[in-house]
Amino acid sequence: MSGSVPSRSSGAGGPGTFGPVQIIVAMLAALVVVVTGFAWHSVDALISNIERIGDLGLGGTRDGAVDILLVGVDSRTDAHGNALTQAERAMLHAGDEVGTNTDTIVLVRVPNDGRSATAISLPRDSYVDIPGFGKGKINSAYGATKEAERLKLVDKGLSDAEVEKQSTKAGRKALITTVANLTGITVDHYAEVSLLGFVLLTEAVGGVDVCLNNPVDEWMSGADFPAGRQKLDGPQALSFVRQRHDLERGDLDRIVRQQVFMAQLVGQVLSAKTLASPARLSQLSEAVGRTVVLDEDWDVLTFLQQLKDLSGGQVKFETIPVADLNGTTGDGESVVRVDPKSVKSYVASLVGESSAESEPPPVNPNGVTVSVFNASGIAGLAGKVSQALSAKGFREGTVSNYSGRSATSSRVLAADTSDPGAKAVAQTLGGLTVVEDETMSSGSVGVVLASDYSGPGSAASSMFDLSGTSSSATPVPPAPPIDAGQNGPKCVN
């Protein structure tokens, strides 16, 4: 991770690390099964056992569709904060490290007729703007914000329980905002599932069928399977969806693994064998009640009624376009570069909307004085960036080293974060975050350059342009969508 946002290693599925699969679509489908298979009073009892959270700044379904952010979290506890048993930890190959990275992030659009759904995966290493931190991997938005908020709350003397509650809420809100800013979609509802939920749901349907084009034996994930069609239990399935190494496209191929698994899981959840089995329905209920967290404003019963007509063949799984699969930051960190404009346009095409990429209002650069402060440790960087801004018409202010507290991320300072001049400077420098600073006056903007800076004037700017692409970039267009409920599992690498 660059200095902006702390993150664990991006290695996939090594011992003691997690890579939870995207399964909440299947869990929602499982709830539909419960609606049709159990009495309504039983449904009420199930929903009452689900952990609910509030005050997340959600959108409220203003456009008629329901947009759900589905998050898979690294957790050694269940949804209610209870520690996993020794047997469960051993089954999951969970180490002692406690983390809150969100290695699975999926945005689901359910139109207002409830007859179809589109699930859009966001690669966990996507290098994006994180509110309050600057650039970082999207999977660290939750954990980095939570930790920063935790330290503040501890200093205030709050109880451990209250610190955990408030810092977790801050992390969730930061992730919601980050996803909305990247995709252009306002999130209406939030759903979170732990790694245990993935295993329990797999076990509840009696294992899930998968198909491999080639045999695999990859020790870091524990994936050791022959070629061809086979049924995996919960722990085996975890290894199947955690593998990234020895796959041609790394994390993107892992997403494909997750999507085909999820598609097959949805089909099996909705199959006659599951519907006709009280034992299976009971296991599904337990899995959902123990491992899912939902926002408290979500009227789940009404939503489930809307989804009664959802069938396996009406769930499509997509992945956002990638500008550079093998991108690096200025300090050499490996990231997946994405172009926010391309992402917004692609997502809009999937959900049947026009892209409304917001641009700063026209600004006369000559009316904006920009002071540049170097906190990167790279000699001469502030002068080069100031020259680049002057070439764009901005007025030169102070150019010097940064004298404030240690800066871990580059940012633009302004009296008001909505200031159009500050937004114009931020856009010119590659999409930096604008941060409120009461010492700045109207018409004046400050720029703090940290080690993560890769815009105009930096050495990194010669390696790739501001959209994250370059002559040596490895762009990856979106793969064909994967449908749930097809005739048997799709064979993949």
N, C-alpha and C positions, 0 to 999 in steps of 0.2 A: 504494500500500500504506500502511496505517496504520503508526504507529511500532512496532507489535508484531512484525511479520514482514516483512522486506524482500522485495519482489517486483518483477519486471519489469512493464512496462505490460501491461494486459490486452487491448490491441488485438490483433485476430486476424490473424495471418499477414502482417504487413507485411514489407518487405524486411529480411532479417537476423533475423527471428523465426520460431519454429516453432510448429506446431499439429498434432502427429502424431496420426494416426487410430488408433482402437481396433482392432487387428488381431490380437492374440495368439490369439483364438479361432480365427481362420483359420489361424494358424501351428500351433496344436495340431492342427487338422484336417489340415494339411499333414503333420504327423508321423504321423497315422493313415494317410494315403495312403502314406507311406514304409513303414510297417509292412506294409501289404497289398501293396505293389508291389515292395519290395526284400527281399533275404534278411536274416535277423536279424543276421548279422554286419555287414551294411552299416548297419543301424539302430544297432548298438552304436558303430560308427565315427562316425556322425553325432552321437549323444548325447555321445560323448566330446569332441567339438569345441565343445560349448555351454559357455559360461562359467557356473560354479556358485559360489554364495555361501552362507555358513552363519551361524549364530548370529543369526537375525532375530527370535526370539521368536514363532515361528509356532504355530498351534493343534494340528496333528496329527490332523485328521479325526476328532475325538471323536464327532461326531454321525452318522457314517456317510456323509455327503455330503462332497464336495470343494469347498471354497470358495477360489477363486483370485483374488488381487489382480493385475490386469493393468495395467501402467503403461507409458505412452509418454513417453519422455524426450527433451528437447532435448539433442542431442549431436553434436559434430563428430568423434566417434570411433566405431569399431565396438564390439561388445560386449566385445572383448578389449583395449580401450584403444588400438588402433592408429588413427592419424590417417587421416581420409578423404583420398582422392586429390584433386588439383585438379579433375579432371573430375567427380568425385562431388560435391564442394562446389558446383561451378558448376551441376550438374544440380539440386541441391536449393535453389539460390539462398541458400546459407548464408553468413552474414557471419562476421566474425572473433570476435564476442562468444561467450564460453563460458558456458553456463548449465546449470542442473540442475533447472529447474522441470519439474513433471510435468503437462503440459497435457492429458493423457488419463489418466483414472482409471476403471477398470471393475472391478466385483466380479462374478465368475462363479460361479454355483452349479451343480454337476453332481451330481445325486442318485446314490445308491449303485448304481442299475441302469445308469448310464452311457448311457441312451437319450435323454436330453434335457439341455438346458443353458439357464440364464437369465443373460443378461449385463445388469448394471444399471450405467448410466452415472451418474457424479457430476460435475455441472458444475464446471469448474475454478475458478470464482470463488466457489464456495460458502463462506460466511463461517462458520468453525467454530472449535472450540477445538483448539489445537495444543499438545501437551505441552511445557512449558517456556517457551512464548512468549505464551500467551493467545490472543486472537482473531486470526484471519488467514485469508487465502484458502487453500483446501485445496491448491492447486497449489504453494504455497510451503513446505509443511511439509518436504519433502525437502531443498530447496536451502537454506532458512534454517538448519535443524538442521545440515546438512553444513558450512556456512560457520562456524557458531559452534563446532562441534567442531574444525574445521580450525585455527582460531586458537588454541585451547587446545593442540592437539597440536604446532603449530609452536613454541609457547613451551617445550615440553618437549624440543625438539631432535631430534624423530624425523625419519627420512629422508622425502624427498618421497613415495616410493612407499608407505611405511607411513602417512603422513598421509592420502594419497588413499584408501587401503584402509579405514582406520578411520573417517574422516569420512563416506565414502560409505555405509558400513554404518549409521552413526548416522542419516543422512538417511533411508535405507530403513526402518529400524525406526520412526522417528517417523511416517512416512507410514502404515505398517501400523497403528500404534496409533491414529492419527487416524481412519482409515477404519473401524476396528473400533468405536471409540467413537461414531461418527456413525450407523453402520448397525445396530449390535447383533450383527454377525456376526463370529465369530472367524476370522481368516484362516489357512487351512491351508497355502497355498503361494503363492509370489511369482514372478511372471514379468514381465520388463522387456524392452522392445524400443526400438530407436532409430528415428529418422526414416528412416534408410537402409533398414531392414527393410521398412517400408511400401512403399517404391518398388520394392525388389527382388522382393518377393512379387507385387506388381501386374504387374511385367514377366514374372515366371515363369509366370503363367497367360495371358500374351498380351494383357494389358489387361483392364479391367473395364467392363462395360456399366452406364451410368447413364441416368436420364431426368429432365429438367427441365420443370416446368410453364411456365416463362418463360425467355427468354434472359437471360444475366447478363454484365456487363462491369464488374468491380470491381478496380481497379488494385492495391489493397493486398495482396490474396491472389493476384492474377494470374489470377483466374477470368474467363474470356472464352469463353462457350459459347452455342450456339444452344439454342432450346427443343427438346424431344423426346428420343428415345433416341439414344445415341451411345456409342462405346467410347473410354475414356481410357487413355493409357499412364501410367507411374509419375509423372513430373513433372506431367502434367495432373491426375491424380487428387489429387496433393498440393494443388494450387490449389483443386480442387473441395471438399475437406474442410476447408480452412483458412478459407474465406470466412465472415465473421461480419457485416461491414458490409453494408448494403442488404438485410438479411434482417429480417423483421418482429420476430422474437423473438430476434434476436442470437445469443448463444452456444447457446441451446437449439435453434434451427434448425440451427446448425452440428452439434450432436450428432445431429440427425435425419439430416443429410447423411452423417455418419460411419456411423451405424447402417445406413442403406440400402446404403451402399457396402460395408460389412463383410458384410452379409447376402448381397449379390450375390457378393462375393469368396469367401465360404464355399461357396456353391453351385458356383462355377466351379472351386474347388480340388478339390471332390469329383466333378466331372463326368467323363464317360467320356473326353473329349478329354485331360484332364490325366492320368488314370489310365493311358491307353494310350500316353503319350508319355514315353519314357525321358529325353528332353532336358528336358521340363517338370519331371519328378520330380527331376532333377539340379539344376535351378535352384532348386526349392523347398528342397532339402536345403542348398544353399549359403546361401540367404537365412536359413534358420533357424540354421545353424551360425555364421554371421557376426554376426548381429544380436540374438540372444536371450540373456538372462541368466535363469537359474532358480535356485531355492534348492537347496542340495546334498542336502537330506533328501527330495527328491521322487523317488520311484521311478517314473521316467517310463515305463519299459517296461510295468510293471503298469498304470499309468494309461491308456496307449495301448490295451492289450488291453481295458480297461473301456470305452473309447470306440469300439470297432470297430463297434458298432451305431448310432453317432451319424450321423444323416442331416441334410441341409441344413434340412429342415422342422422339425427338433426343436431349433433354437436360436432363442430369443426375446430381443429387445433392448428393454430398458426404461430409463426415466430416473426418478430420484427426484423427488418433488413439491417444488415451489419455493414458499416463502411470499411472496417479493417479488423479482421479476426485476430491479427497478430500485432496489435498496436502496442506502443510503449509510451510512458510518460517521460517528462524531462529528466527524471532521476532513474529511468530504466525499468520502471515497474510494468509488468505485462498487463494489458487491459484490452477490452473489446471496444473499439471506437464506433460510436453511432452518430449519425447526423440527425439532430432533433427535427429538422424540417422534413427530411425523408420519412422519419418515423411517424410524425403527425399525419403526413399525406397518406402513408400506407394504412395506418389505423383508420383514418377517415374513410378510405375506400372499402375497408372491410365492414365497417358499421353503417355504411350508406349515408355518410355525411360529407360535406365539403370541408376541406382543411382550412382552419382559421388561424394560421400562424400569426401570432401577435408580433408586430414590429414596433419599435420605439417611434414616437411621432417625429416628423422632420425637425432636425435641430441645426442651428447655425453654429458650426464648430468654433467660429471666431468669438462667440459669446461665452465659451466655456473655458475656464482656466484649469489646467490639470497639473497637479503636483504628483511626482512619482517618487516612491520610497522603496529602496532595495532591502529586502529581508531574506534574499535567497542565498547570500554568500558568494554569488557569481559577480566578479568584479566588472563594473561598467554596464551592468544590465539596465539600471534605471535610466542612464543616459541614452542607451539605444532605444528603449521603449518610448522615452520622451520624444526622441527624434521621429519615431514612427508615428506618434500622435500628431506632432507638428506637421508632418507631411500630409496628414488628413485634414489639416486646417484648425486643429485645436490650439489654444494659446498655451504657451509653456509657463508652468509655475515653478515651484521649488523642485530641485532634483538632488536627492541625497540618500544616505543610508537611513533605514528605518530605526527609530529610537524607542519604539514602544515595546510591549511584551512580545515574547517569541511568537512569530507568525507562522502558522503551519499551512495556510492556504492563501492563495492570491485573491484579492478582492478590490472592489471599488468603494470608496467612502463618500457619503453624501449626507447632507442635512436631512433629506427625505428620500426614502428608497424608491419613491415614484417619480423622482426628478428626471425629466426627459434627457437632460444633458448627461447625467450619470449613466442612464441606460444606454445612451449612444456610445459613451466611452467603453462600457462593459461589452457591448456588442463588437466594437472595433477590436478589442483585445481578445476576442475569441469566446465571448459568453461568460465573463466573470460574474460572480455574485455581487449585487449591490448591498452594502451594509450601512445602516444608519449610524452617523457619527455627529454628535451635537457640536463638535468643534468646527465643522465645516460650515461655510456661509453660502448663501445663494449665489449660483454662478461659478462656484468653485468645487472641484472634485479632486479627491485623492485616490491614488492607486498604490496598493501595497503588493509587492512582488515577492512571493515565496518560492520555495524550491519546486513547486508543481507548475510554475508558469511555463507555457509552451506557445504563447501567441507571438505577434509581431515584435521583432527585436530580440527574440530568444534564439539559441542555437537550434532548439527543436523545431522552430518554425520553418527551417530549411528542409526538414525531413518530412513534414506533412502540413497540409493546409488547415485552416480553421475548422473545416467541416469534419476533420478526422480522416481524410483520405490523402493519398500521396501516390507517386509513381510506383512505390514499392508496397503499397497497401494490398491487403487481401480482402477485397469486398466479397460479401456473401449475400446474394439475393435471397428473398424468402423462398423456402421450400414449398412444394405443393401441399395444400392442406391435408390433414389426416382426419378421416371421418370415424366417429365411434359407431359401433354396431355393424361393421362390415362382416363379411362371411369369413370368420377366422382372423387370427392376428396377422398384421402386416409384417413380413420378414424384413429385418434391418441388420445393419452391421453391429 
